[in-house]
Structures are given as C-alpha cells and as structure tokens.
Amino acid sequence: MTASLPFASVAELVDERLYVTQPHLPPLNEFLPYLEEIWSSKVLTNGGPFHQQLEKALCDYLGVKYLSLFANGTLALVTALQAHRITGEVITTPYSFVATAHSLLWNGIKPVFVDIDPKTLNLDPKRIEEAITPQTTAIMPVHCYGHPCDVEAIQKIADNYNLKVIYDAAHAFGVQTAAGSVLQHGDLSVLSFHATKVFNTFEGGAIVCPDAKTKQRIDHLKNFGFVDEVTVVAPGINGKMSEVNAAFGLLQLQYIDGALAARKRIDAIYRDMLDGVPGIRCVEDAGETAANFSYFPILVDSAFPLTRDELYQKFRDHEIMVRRYFYPLISDFPMYRGLPSAHRGNLPVASQASSSVLCLPIYPGLSDANIGRIVDIIKGC
Ligand SMILES: *Cc1c(COP(=O)(O)O)cnc(C)c1O
C-alpha cells in the first residue's frame, strides 16, 4: 500500500505534465489492416506500394508536382545538397534546428550564417548579398515556424549570382501563399515528418522536386546510387522510407485537416488571451494564406516582469515543458562557433530572438483548460 503511493503520485504528475507538442496518432485499430497487407505481401521497403501511394497522396495534398520520400528530414537535406552537387560555401540561417547546418557539414560545405528579419525571424534577404563570395554556390533558408521566407527576394538574389536555393521546409507542411504551396519555391524543398512535426510518420521526410528528372536522380541517391541491379551512378546513401512508415503516413493524411483546424483554434485562443500583455509579443504570420500553426512562439522583452529564462523556469516548476526554439543559435554550437560568420556581432537580430523566444504548447489534443493554465502563468507574473 505505502509502496504504491509514490507510483500513484508520479503517474498523476506525469498526467499533468504538458509538453510543447504531442504527436498525433490515429486510432490503432485503423492501422492494423495496413500491417496485415504488409505481412501478406512481404514488401517491407524499397519503394513498395505504400511508398508509391504516399508519394502520390502527398503531391495531391500539398499541391506539388514531384516528391521523394525519405527515412527522415536530415537525410533528405543531405541528399538535396548532393542532388545539385552543392560545394564551397552556403548561406544559411543560425536561427533553426541544428540539422539545417549539419547537412552542410555532412557535405563538406562551409556554412555562412546571415542574420534574420526581426518580424518573420527568417533569413533576411537584405543581408544575403554582403555574405556572397566567389565560393558561394547556394542559399539554404528555413521557413521558420512554417512562416514563409521572402521567397521572391531570395530568388532574385539567387538568379543574379547564379546560386541554387534549397529550402529547409521542415516546418512548412501544408503552408500556402497566394501563389500556391510554399514548397514550390527554390530548386528543392525538404520536409520532415518527425514525430514532433505537424504531419508525422514516426520518422520521415521528403524532398519536393520540380521535375521528374530531378526526382529520379534523388531516388537514385537515396538508394545507394543504384539505377538497376548492376549500375551504380553515385555514392548514394540509404535514405529510403519503409513501408510501415509510408502506410502510417497514408492513414495520418486522413486526419491532417482536422489536426490543422484544431491547431488553428488554439492559435487563435492564445492570440486573443495574450493580446495586450505587456512584454509579450506573439510572432505574426508572414503572408501565408494557409498556415499550419506548427509552433506558438512568443517573444519576452524587458517590459515583462520576468526574464525569458525565469519565465521558462516558472513554466517548468508548473510541469509545463515549454521550449526555447531556437536557443542556442546554431552558430553558437562548438562545431560552428569558430566560423567568422558565427560571430555574435554579425547576428544581432538572431541573438536577440534566441534570448527572448519561448514556444508554448500547441497540438490538437491540448484542452482549453490547459491553455488557460498556460496563459494564467504568464498573466500571473
Ligand atoms: C525537424 C527539423 C529537421 C530535421 O528533420 P528530421 O526528420 O528530424 O531529421 C531539419 N530542420 C528543421 C528546421 C527541423 O525542424
């Protein structure tokens, strides 16, 4: 009896604990028929039927022409750079998940960090040109929090200097602007279907390609470079998505509209409740006509009674696991901080955002009572 007490209280505590996200999972019984099909066909991977169906279904859903599925977003980023034979220096943002820059190092490319726009927190096009050198071959921007980059300004610079543009679109599933899917811009866009993302296949990712020829090259690169049984055309990697993940993605896709609608509702409640709170700024949309509400970042400034880190700690004390996306900046990690472009003086806006941002929980199952709990902590400071 006494021995079970601590367990009971731990369970209660864990129940009460809120995370910044919670993966969407469809009813388990709906997944079983997919597994039965895999068991009977014995096709587990290598571009099987579920893989083909998911590629087609995602093209239709996202409004893009071609897409190649991957085991995860990071392998897709590494392969996207390979597909265009990117070398030398690539201009990128320090305000992102570390995989953005890691994909450059995996290709022996030198990242060149450029500061971000204070409103959108995306790569600032006005700062790109001064960072271009004779070694620059590409730009790798990120649609941070799913808010579109200034794709036109970036493309203009790329055209002027003959650079490729590879978007890290890991946050941008389903995001549309007046021109259609945000994933159509640049030379390639890379998605992540990691468990923490808006659309998840447990682990997964994809490269959105503009034409069949590029897709074919990418399909070779993700399968060791094999073209047929005896022909290998490149030192490709194993980046293939399995049939289990692809089947799961097909089922998830049936629920995505409901999940996005639930996120939209939570986003609106937060904005309404936090409106006018001194020292708290909610990051605005960046002109998307369809947003995905993948994150709910707030910026805590000096008008707020607590520092960002004090507020972060206060949330933790209440078992609310808010996250500081993106702190530290990528440019502050040991493998990057020696680069000239990693210098804090070069990145004042990113440094400021990184030290003031806090991402609040947002996911379809977040209850109104818990949203109230979260807002009360901020308002009670
Ligand atoms: C999640 C994420 C990645 C990596 O994707 P994985 O599927 O986890 O490998 C890359 N870039 C950004 C911006 C991300 O948020």
The ligand as a MOL file (V3000), in Angstrom:
LIG
                    3D

  0  0  0     0  0            999 V3000
M  V30 BEGIN CTAB
M  V30 COUNTS 15 15 0 0 0
M  V30 BEGIN ATOM
M  V30 1 C 12.9460 18.6540 -37.5790 0
M  V30 2 C 13.8640 19.5170 -38.3800 0
M  V30 3 C 14.8690 18.9740 -39.1990 0
M  V30 4 C 15.2630 17.5220 -39.1560 0
M  V30 5 O 14.2850 16.6580 -39.5000 0
M  V30 6 P 14.3670 15.1260 -39.0170 0
M  V30 7 O 13.2180 14.4890 -39.7360 0
M  V30 8 O 14.1890 15.1250 -37.5260 0
M  V30 9 O 15.6830 14.5850 -39.4310 0
M  V30 10 C 15.5940 19.8310 -40.0050 0
M  V30 11 N 15.3850 21.1600 -39.9890 0
M  V30 12 C 14.4530 21.7150 -39.2020 0
M  V30 13 C 14.2530 23.1890 -39.2680 0
M  V30 14 C 13.6790 20.9180 -38.3490 0
M  V30 15 O 12.7930 21.4960 -37.5270 0
M  V30 END ATOM
M  V30 BEGIN BOND
M  V30 1 1 1 2
M  V30 2 1 2 3
M  V30 3 2 2 14
M  V30 4 1 3 4
M  V30 5 2 3 10
M  V30 6 1 4 5
M  V30 7 1 5 6
M  V30 8 2 6 7
M  V30 9 1 6 8
M  V30 10 1 6 9
M  V30 11 1 10 11
M  V30 12 2 11 12
M  V30 13 1 12 13
M  V30 14 1 12 14
M  V30 15 1 14 15
M  V30 END BOND
M  V30 END CTAB
M  END
